[in-house]
Amino acid sequence: MLFDNGSLTSIMNSINIEKNASAAAINVENNEAWTTRDEDLARVEVLVGGVTFAVALLGNSAVLMTLLLRKQKINRMYYFILHLSIADLLVAFLNILPQMIWDITWRFQGNDFLCKSVKFFQVFSMYLSAWILVMMAFDRHYAIVYPLNAYSWRARRCTIMICTAWILSALCSLPQIFVFSQREILPGIEDCWASFIEPWGSKLYVTWFAFSIYLIPLVILTITYSQVTRTVWKVIRLKENGTLKIKPDGRTKIVNRSCVQSVIHSGSQSIRRSRTTQSTYRRVYNRTKLLTE
């Protein structure tokens, strides 16, 4: 035999020692990653967050002041822009600002209730901005594709649409309350952290977030504004080779000018024919009446 029992045992022990050493090195590296951070990267994150917060605050505040100081009555479009500016300001104060403070302190400074509240309102403001954009798309779609029916819309319907956006945003943000909590991530170190059911919990959370805040609003915006663009393009074509026809359901349709002219021409001819026929019958009747008297 090339190796006896003693040599095999020593080889196995050396392998186990190497495995334990590598695992210990990995644990040390993980602990260092959890207990240290790149301060230069943290400064860049705080700087970018501060610039974004300042731009969002100044821009949306200017829009709000412009709309509120208008002497004329705010129409539907301005009403949606007003609420979109409010939603963007909420993103600045409830999402960007808490994240800046968190980057400065590194660890979350607060209890479990504050942790859940911050994570809830961080995504709530993002959902609100996205769903108000969706409601604006519905409003523009109805106003342009169904121009006659749009006149029946009142301010109450716009208010219902805005309230729907707020309710949808709150419902979509509810998982944050159950996922995040203030817990101990290392001995003596607590942070606002997410906990998932392994192995599918994190994948389900990421998929839900991607669909609810990005993909579903994107699909709705694409469909509605595609139809709006198609209708506007048809109206532009009206000046060149068509005329506009409004259907009974309020939708618009382009009819070729040549077809319209042929219809008008045939209609005028039929009217002339009917008039000629009536005058002929009248003359025959009068002559017959004279002969019989």
C-alpha positions in Angstrom: 0.0 0.0 0.0 1.2 3.5 -0.9 -0.5 5.1 2.2 -1.2 3.6 5.6 -3.9 4.6 7.9 -1.8 7.1 9.7 -0.8 9.0 6.5 -4.4 9.1 5.3 -5.6 10.5 8.6 -2.9 13.2 8.5 -3.9 14.1 5.0 -7.6 14.4 5.9 -6.7 16.4 9.0 -4.7 18.8 6.9 -7.6 19.2 4.4 -10.0 19.9 7.2 -7.6 22.5 8.7 -7.3 24.2 5.3 -11.2 24.2 5.0 -11.6 25.6 8.5 -8.9 28.3 7.8 -10.6 29.4 4.6 -14.0 29.5 6.3 -12.6 31.5 9.1 -11.0 33.9 6.6 -14.3 34.3 4.8 -16.1 34.9 8.1 -13.5 37.6 9.0 -14.0 39.2 5.6 -17.8 39.2 6.0 -17.5 40.6 9.5 -15.2 43.4 8.2 -17.7 44.1 5.4 -20.5 44.4 7.9 -18.5 46.5 10.4 -16.7 48.8 8.0 -17.6 50.9 4.9 -16.0 52.9 2.2 -16.2 56.4 3.5 -15.4 58.0 0.1 -18.3 56.2 -1.5 -20.5 57.3 1.4 -19.6 60.9 0.8 -20.4 60.6 -2.9 -23.8 59.1 -2.0 -24.6 61.9 0.4 -23.5 64.5 -2.2 -25.6 63.0 -5.0 -28.5 62.7 -2.6 -28.1 66.4 -1.5 -28.0 67.6 -5.1 -31.1 65.5 -6.1 -33.0 66.8 -3.0 -32.2 70.4 -3.8 -33.2 70.1 -7.4 -36.5 68.3 -6.6 -37.3 70.8 -3.8 -36.6 73.9 -5.9 -38.2 72.7 -9.1 -41.4 71.3 -7.6 -41.8 74.2 -5.3 -41.6 76.6 -8.3 -44.3 74.6 -10.1 -46.6 74.6 -7.0 -46.2 78.4 -6.5 -46.9 79.0 -10.2 -50.1 76.9 -10.1 -51.3 78.3 -6.8 -50.8 81.9 -7.7 -52.7 81.6 -11.0 -55.6 84.0 -11.3 -57.4 81.7 -13.6 -59.2 78.6 -12.5 -57.0 75.5 -12.5 -58.2 73.1 -15.3 -57.9 69.3 -15.3 -54.4 69.1 -16.7 -53.0 71.6 -14.2 -54.8 69.8 -11.4 -52.9 66.6 -12.2 -49.6 68.5 -12.5 -50.3 70.0 -9.1 -50.6 66.6 -7.5 -47.7 65.3 -9.4 -45.5 68.1 -8.0 -46.8 67.2 -4.5 -45.9 63.6 -5.1 -42.4 64.5 -6.2 -42.0 66.7 -3.1 -42.9 63.7 -1.0 -40.2 61.7 -2.8 -37.7 64.4 -1.8 -38.8 64.6 1.8 -39.8 60.9 2.5 -37.3 59.1 0.3 -34.2 61.1 -0.5 -33.8 63.0 2.8 -34.1 59.9 5.1 -31.7 58.0 2.9 -29.2 60.9 3.1 -29.5 60.9 6.9 -29.1 57.1 6.9 -25.9 57.4 4.8 -24.5 59.9 7.2 -25.2 57.9 10.3 -24.5 54.6 8.6 -26.6 52.6 11.0 -30.3 53.3 11.3 -31.0 55.4 14.4 -34.4 54.6 15.6 -36.8 51.9 16.9 -38.7 49.2 15.1 -41.8 51.5 14.5 -39.6 54.2 12.9 -37.8 51.6 10.8 -41.1 50.3 9.3 -42.5 53.8 8.9 -39.4 55.1 7.0 -39.3 52.1 4.6 -43.1 52.3 4.0 -43.1 56.0 3.1 -39.9 55.7 1.0 -41.6 53.4 -1.5 -45.1 55.0 -0.9 -43.8 58.3 -2.4 -42.3 56.5 -5.4 -45.6 54.6 -6.0 -47.6 57.8 -5.7 -45.5 59.6 -8.3 -45.8 56.6 -10.7 -49.6 56.1 -10.3 -50.4 59.8 -10.7 -48.5 59.6 -14.0 -50.8 56.7 -14.9 -53.9 58.7 -14.0 -52.7 61.6 -16.1 -52.2 59.2 -19.0 -55.8 58.0 -18.6 -57.1 61.6 -18.5 -55.1 62.6 -21.6 -56.2 59.5 -23.4 -59.9 60.1 -22.7 -59.6 63.8 -23.5 -57.9 63.3 -26.9 -59.3 60.0 -28.2 -62.9 60.7 -26.9 -63.1 64.5 -27.2 -66.9 64.8 -27.0 -67.3 62.5 -24.0 -64.5 64.4 -22.2 -66.7 67.4 -21.8 -68.9 65.3 -19.4 -66.0 64.9 -17.0 -66.2 67.0 -13.8 -63.7 67.9 -11.1 -65.2 65.1 -8.9 -63.9 62.4 -11.4 -60.4 63.9 -11.3 -60.5 63.9 -7.5 -61.6 60.2 -7.6 -58.7 59.4 -9.9 -56.2 61.1 -7.6 -57.6 59.3 -4.5 -57.3 56.0 -6.4 -53.6 56.8 -7.0 -53.1 57.4 -3.2 -55.0 54.2 -2.3 -53.1 52.1 -4.8 -49.8 53.5 -3.6 -50.6 52.7 0.1 -51.7 49.1 -0.8 -48.5 48.5 -2.9 -46.4 49.8 0.0 -47.8 47.4 2.6 -45.2 44.7 2.2 -42.6 47.0 3.5 -44.1 46.8 7.0 -43.7 43.0 7.1 -40.4 42.8 5.3 -38.3 45.4 7.2 -37.7 45.6 11.0 -35.1 46.8 13.4 -33.0 43.8 14.3 -29.6 42.6 15.3 -27.5 41.9 12.3 -24.2 41.2 14.2 -23.6 40.8 17.9 -24.1 44.3 19.4 -25.0 45.9 16.0 -28.6 46.7 15.1 -30.0 48.0 11.8 -33.2 48.4 9.9 -33.0 45.3 7.8 -35.1 43.1 5.6 -35.9 39.4 6.4 -37.2 37.0 3.8 -38.5 33.5 3.7 -35.7 31.5 2.1 -35.2 30.7 -0.7 -38.0 32.3 -2.6 -38.9 35.3 -0.4 -36.3 37.8 -1.8 -37.1 36.8 -5.4 -40.8 37.3 -4.9 -40.2 40.7 -3.3 -37.9 42.0 -6.1 -40.4 40.7 -8.7 -43.4 42.3 -7.0 -41.5 45.6 -6.7 -40.4 45.6 -10.3 -43.9 44.8 -11.7 -45.9 47.1 -9.4 -43.7 50.3 -9.7 -42.1 49.9 -13.1 -43.5 47.4 -15.6 -47.3 47.8 -15.0 -47.2 51.6 -15.1 -44.9 51.4 -18.1 -47.3 49.2 -20.0 -50.3 51.4 -19.2 -48.4 54.6 -20.2 -47.2 52.9 -23.5 -50.7 51.9 -24.5 -52.5 55.1 -23.6 -49.9 57.5 -25.1 -49.6 55.3 -28.2 -53.3 55.8 -28.9 -53.0 59.5 -28.1 -50.1 59.8 -30.5 -52.0 57.9 -33.2 -55.1 60.2 -32.8 -52.9 63.4 -32.9 -51.2 62.1 -36.0 -54.6 61.5 -37.6 -55.7 65.1 -36.8 -52.5 66.5 -38.3 -53.2 64.5 -41.5 -56.6 66.2 -41.6 -55.1 69.3 -43.0 -53.5 67.4 -45.9 -55.7 64.7 -47.2 -58.7 64.1 -45.0 -61.5 65.5 -42.9 -62.4 64.7 -39.3 -65.5 62.6 -38.5 -66.7 62.2 -34.9 -68.4 58.9 -34.2 -71.5 58.5 -31.9 -69.2 57.1 -29.1 -67.1 60.2 -29.2 -64.1 58.8 -31.0 -62.6 60.5 -34.0 -62.1 59.0 -37.4 -60.4 60.3 -40.6 -62.4 60.1 -43.8 -60.6 60.7 -47.1 -61.6 64.0 -48.7 -62.2 62.3 -52.1 -64.7 60.0 -50.5 -66.4 62.9 -48.7 -66.6 64.9 -52.0 -68.0 61.9 -53.8 -70.6 61.4 -51.1 -71.5 65.1 -51.2 -71.7 65.0 -55.0 -73.9 61.9 -55.1 -76.0 63.4 -52.4 -76.5 66.6 -54.3 -77.3 64.6 -57.4 -79.9 62.6 -55.6 -81.5 65.8 -54.2 -81.6 67.3 -57.7 -83.2 64.1 -59.0 -85.8 64.0 -56.3 -86.6 67.7 -57.0 -86.9 67.0 -60.7 -89.1 64.0 -60.1 -91.4 66.0 -57.9 -91.8 68.8 -60.4 -92.5 66.3 -63.2 -95.2 64.6 -61.2 -96.7 68.0 -60.3 -96.9 69.1 -64.0 -98.5 65.7 -65.0 -101.0 66.0 -62.2 -102.0 69.6 -63.2 -102.4 68.6 -66.8 -104.5 65.6 -65.9 -106.7 67.7 -63.7 -107.3 70.3 -66.5 -108.3 67.6 -68.9 -110.8 66.0 -66.5 -112.6 69.3 -65.6 
